[in-house]
Amino acid sequence: MSNIPSDLRYAKSHEWLKSEADGTVTVGITDYAQNSLGDITFVQLPKVGTVLKAGETFGVIESVKAASDVYAPVGGTVVAVNGALDHAPETVNGSPYEAGWLMKVKPANPADAGQLLDAAAYATVVA
């Protein structure tokens, strides 16, 4: 069974979102997604300042098996990206919810996070 933290929100496309105290959200891919991809070899992320729409592709994760688009769970402006992944993309495999985060976004509409799945609903998606 995949690790599905209960304090996060989830997209059906296997991204997670964590609301931060400063009003931003941190985005990454789920344990299920990294496990499905296999050994991650490259992560392409957007530039800081990029404005994204919910559901829009914001990057690509490449593994030994495949290249997979990653989608913005909410719309907003990218305020930070995880530059450590440039040199250590495998961090996403080892720590998908902590050190392997992908980007931080200032949401255009903070209520959009409420449209995402909770842990129990996401668990049914990956069951």
C-alpha positions in Angstrom: 0.0 0.0 0.0 1.3 3.5 -0.8 2.1 6.1 1.8 -0.7 8.6 1.7 -0.3 11.4 4.4 -3.6 12.5 5.8 -2.6 16.2 6.0 -2.3 16.6 2.2 -4.7 17.1 -0.7 -4.4 15.0 -3.9 -5.1 15.3 -7.6 -6.2 12.2 -9.5 -3.1 12.7 -11.7 -1.0 11.8 -8.6 0.2 15.2 -7.4 0.0 16.3 -3.8 -0.6 19.7 -2.3 0.3 21.0 1.1 -1.1 24.3 2.3 1.6 26.4 4.1 1.2 29.0 6.9 2.2 31.8 4.5 -0.6 31.2 2.1 1.5 29.3 -0.5 1.1 25.7 -1.3 3.9 23.1 -1.8 3.4 20.6 -4.7 5.0 17.2 -5.4 4.2 13.8 -6.7 2.8 11.0 -4.5 4.6 7.9 -3.3 2.3 5.9 -5.7 3.5 8.1 -8.6 7.2 7.8 -7.8 6.9 4.1 -7.3 5.1 3.7 -10.6 7.8 5.7 -12.4 10.7 3.8 -11.0 14.2 5.3 -10.7 13.8 9.0 -11.4 16.7 10.4 -13.5 15.6 13.9 -14.4 13.1 16.5 -13.2 12.1 19.6 -15.4 10.4 22.3 -13.4 8.9 25.7 -14.3 10.7 29.0 -13.8 9.8 31.1 -10.7 7.2 33.6 -11.8 5.4 31.2 -14.2 1.6 31.5 -13.9 -0.1 28.2 -14.1 -3.7 27.1 -14.6 -5.1 24.2 -12.6 -4.6 21.0 -14.5 -1.9 22.5 -16.7 1.4 20.7 -17.3 4.1 22.4 -15.2 7.0 20.0 -15.8 8.3 16.6 -16.7 9.7 13.8 -14.6 11.8 11.3 -16.4 12.7 7.8 -15.1 14.4 4.7 -16.4 10.9 3.6 -17.5 9.2 6.7 -19.0 8.8 10.4 -19.1 5.7 11.7 -17.4 4.1 15.1 -17.4 3.2 16.6 -14.0 0.1 18.8 -13.6 -0.6 21.8 -11.4 -3.2 20.8 -8.8 -4.2 24.5 -8.4 -3.7 27.6 -10.5 -1.3 30.4 -9.4 2.2 31.8 -9.6 5.3 29.7 -9.0 7.2 31.3 -6.1 9.9 28.6 -5.7 11.2 25.4 -7.2 13.3 22.7 -5.7 16.6 23.3 -7.3 18.2 20.4 -5.4 16.4 18.1 -7.8 18.7 19.4 -10.7 21.6 17.4 -9.1 19.7 14.7 -7.2 16.4 13.9 -9.0 16.3 10.6 -7.2 15.3 12.5 -4.0 11.8 12.3 -5.3 12.0 8.5 -5.0 13.3 8.5 -1.5 11.3 11.4 0.0 8.3 12.3 -2.2 6.5 14.2 0.5 9.5 16.0 2.2 12.8 16.6 0.4 11.4 15.6 -3.0 8.9 18.5 -3.3 8.7 20.0 -6.7 7.5 23.6 -6.5 5.7 26.2 -4.3 2.8 28.2 -5.7 0.9 31.3 -4.5 -2.6 30.1 -5.4 -4.8 32.4 -7.5 -7.8 31.1 -5.5 -6.8 29.5 -2.2 -10.2 27.7 -2.1 -9.2 25.6 -5.1 -7.3 23.3 -2.8 -10.6 22.2 -1.3 -11.6 20.8 -4.7 -8.8 18.2 -4.5 -9.1 14.7 -3.0 -8.5 14.0 0.7 -6.3 11.0 1.6 -9.2 8.6 1.9 -10.5 9.5 -1.5 -7.0 9.4 -3.1 -6.5 5.9 -1.6 -9.5 4.7 -3.6 -7.9 6.1 -6.8 -4.8 4.0 -6.3 -6.4 1.0 -4.8 
